[in-house]
Amino acid sequence: MANKILLVSGSSGSGKSTLIETIIVENNMFKLCRSLTTRKKRDTKQDEEHYMFTSKKVFKDLLSAGELLEYTVYPDEKDGDFYGTPRSELNRILELEDSIPILELDVYGALQLLNKSEYDIKSCFLIPPPMIVAERLLRRNSESLEVIQKRLQRSIKEVSIACSFYELLLDNTDIEKSKELLLAYGLGHVGPTSRDTRMELVAQYVEEMEQIVKLCAKIQHTMGGSYKGKDILLEISKKQAWKDLHGQTVVEKYANTDREKINIKNIL
C-alpha cells in the first residue's frame, strides 16, 4: 500500500473510537496501529488491543532515539502519562500485504505525524454536533464539571486547528454515513472536504460549543450543594434545542428517566 496511512482524530466525545472499531471489523484491510503509553494498564479488552505499555524511562529513550513518530502527554509534562506511536508498530502493519494502518491520534500528535514526508497520510477529523459531545462527556459521570468544561474548551481549539490541517472533516451525527464516507476516503474513492464546507462546519461548531461552555459555568455557579449529571443536560437543552442522534431533544430524552446523583464533594 506504499506507506498509505489513515489518520483519524476528534475531540473528546466525538465517537472516533467507535467509528474506527466499526471500520476495522467491516474491512480487514484496515489495521489498528497501537499506541505506546506509560499509564497504568487496565484489565480491559480495549487496553490489550489499543496499547503497549512501558516505563517513562524507556519511552523517553525511544523518543530520543527517534523511534517515536509522535507523542503527547496527559495532563501535563510534569505529572502526566506519555502516549506515542512507535515507528516499528506502524512499519509492521505497512509490511503486511494489502493493509492500511489506521491511527487514532489527538490533534497535537497528528500534526507531528503530518510532517513526516515518508508517509502518504489521509487525515480525517470528526465534528459531531456540540450537544452530542457535551452529552457523552456528562453522562460518563467520571469527571468533575470543571474537567468537562476544560475538555469542551479544548475541543473548540482542536476543531479550529483541524480546519487548516485535516483533509476530511466529518459531521459525525450519523455514524453509519460517517463510516461509509471514511471508508471511501481511506480507500481513495472520494476526495477531501472543500475549504468552504470546512469553514462552515468549524464556525458552527465553535459558536454552539462556546454557548454550552458558558452555560456549564453558569450552572456550576448556581446549582451548589450537589447536582445530578443529567440535570446539567436538561438545563442546557432547555436553552438550546439541539437534537441527539435519534432526533430527540435532550429534554425529551431525559425528562422521564432516572437521574444519577453525584455528590459535589466527590468531583470538585
N, C-alpha and C positions, 0 to 999 in steps of 0.2 A: 504493500500500500504506500510505498515511497514516503515514509515518515509522516503520513497523514494522521492528525490528531483532532478529536472533537473535545473542545473545552466548554464546560457548562458552569455558569455562575448564577447567583441570585442572592438577594439579601435574606436574612433570617425569616422563615415563614413563607418563602416563595414556592416551596414544593419541589425544589430541584432534586432532592434525594429520591423522592417517589417517582419522578419523571425518569430519572436515569435508570433506576431499577426496572421500570417498565420496559424501557428500550432494550436493556441488556437481556431481559427474559424473552422478548419478542424477536430479537435479531442477534444471533450468536456471533455475528461479525464484530460487534462492539464488546470490548473487554474493559472492565473497570480497572483503572490504574490506582493501586493502593497508595495511601499516604504513609509517611514515616512520622511518628509522633513520640513525644516524651511524656505524654499524660499517662495517668494510671489506667491500666486495662480494665474494662468492664466485662462481666461474664455475659456477653450477648452475641448473637449471631452476626450482627452488623459489625462489631469490633473485629471479629475474625475475618470478615470479608473485605472490610474497608481500610484496615490499618495494619501497620507493622510497628512494633514498639521497641524503644531503645532508651538509653540514658541521655542526659543533656550533654555529657562529655563526648559520647560517640556522635551525637547529632552535630555538635559544633565542629568536630574533627572532619566529618563528611562535608560540612559546609565549607570549611577552609580549603579542603582538597578539591572543591568544585564538583562534588558528586551529587549535589542537590540542585535541581533546576530552578526551584523557587522555595521560599519559606515564609511563614508568618508566625507570630507569637500572640497567644491569647492569655490573659487580657493585656499584658504588657511585658516588656523585655526583662524587667527585674524579677517578677514572681510568676510569669506565665508559662504555659506549655508550648513547646515548639511543634510545628507541623510543616512538612515539606514533601516534595516529590523527588524520590531518588532517580537519578539518571538510569541506573541499572534496571529499575522496575519498568520504566517507560520503554527502554530498549528491548526488554524481554518480550513485551507484547508486540512491539513493532516487528520483531523477528519471526513471530508466528505467521503462518500462511493465512491470507485473507482476513486479517484482524486490524481493527482500528481502536486504539486506546481512547477511552473516554475519561476525562478528568473533571472532578468536581472541586473547584477552587473558589476562594473569595477573590474579590476584585484586586487586592494588592498582590496576591500570589500570581493571579492571571497576568497582570501587567508585566511581571518579571518574565514569565514564560513567553509572552508575546514578543519579547525582544530577542528570543532565541531563533536566529535565522536558519538554523539547520532543520527546522521542522515546518511542515505545511499545516498550519493551525487554523481550524474553523472554530470561531468563537460565538457563543450564544449566551445572552443574559435574559433571565426570566423576570418579567414585571407583572405580577398579579395585581388586581385592584388593592389599594392600600387597606381597605377594611378587612379583606381576607387575611392579609399579613397580620394585622392587629389582632384579629380573632384567633388565629392559630397560636400566636405568642401568649395571649392572655389565657387561653383555655388550657395551656400546659400546666398552669398553677405551680410552676417550679422556680420562678424567678420573681424578684420584687418588682413592683411597678416602676421603680426608679431604673432598674436594669432594663426593663422592657422599653421604657422611654428612650434610653440610650441606643438600644437596638433599632428602634424606629428612626431615630435621628441619623444613625449610621446608614440606614437603608437609603435615606434621602441623598446622602453624599455618594453612596455606591451607584445608585441609579443615574445620578448626574454624570459620573465618570463613565459609566457604561455607554452613554450616548456617543462618546467620542472614540472609544476603543474596541467595542464589540461589533461584529458584522451583523448578527441576527438578534433582534430584540423581540421576545415573545410575550404577549399578554396571556399569562398562564391561568386564565379564567376557566377555560375548557381544557382539561387535562388530555382528553382523547385527541383533540385538534392539535394541541401543542406537541403531543407525541408524534403525530403524523408529519408535522412540519419539521420537527427537529431531526427525525429520521431521514426525511428527504434532503434536508440541508446537509447532514453529516455524510450522506452518500453522494452529494454533488448534484442532486436533481433540481434544487431550487437555489436561487441566489440570496444575497444579503438583503436586509431591510433597507428601504430607501432612507435617505437622510431626513427628509421631511416627516416621514412616519415616525422615525426615531425621536425627533424633536418633539413631536406631538405627544407621544407616549410618555416621555420623560416629564414634560411640562405638566401634564395632567396628574401624574403620579406625585410629583413634588408638591403641587398645590393641595391635593387632598391629604397627603400624609402630614403636611405641616399643620393642617387643621386638627388632625387626630392627635398629634403630639401636644398641641395646646390644650385640647380637651382633656387628655390624660393628666396633664399638670394641674388643671383646674379641679378635676375630680379628686386627685390625690390630696389637694389642699383642703377641700371642703368635706370629704366623707368622714375622716377621723375615726379613732377607736378601732374598729375592724371593718373590713369590707368583703364583699363577695365578688370573686373574679368576674363572674358573668354580669354582675351589676354594672361593671365598667362598660362592658359591651352594650348593655341596654342604654346607658346614659349617652354613649357616643352615637348609637344608631338612632336615638330619638332626634338627634340634631342633624344626622346625615342619613339619607335614605338609600345608601348603597346596599346592593343585594349580594348574597353569598352564592356559592357555586350552584345551588339548587333553585335560585330565583327568589328565595325568601329574604325579606329584610331580617336583620339580626333580632329586631324586636319581635317579629312574628315567630322566629325560630325558638327563642328562649322564654317567651312570655309565660308559658305554662310548664316549664321544666324545672326540675330540682336544681338548685344552685349550690355549688360547693363553697363553704365558708372558709375563709383564710384569715387566721389571726394576724393582725398587723405586726405584732411583736416578732413573729417568725420570719418576716420578709423584709423589714426595713431596718 
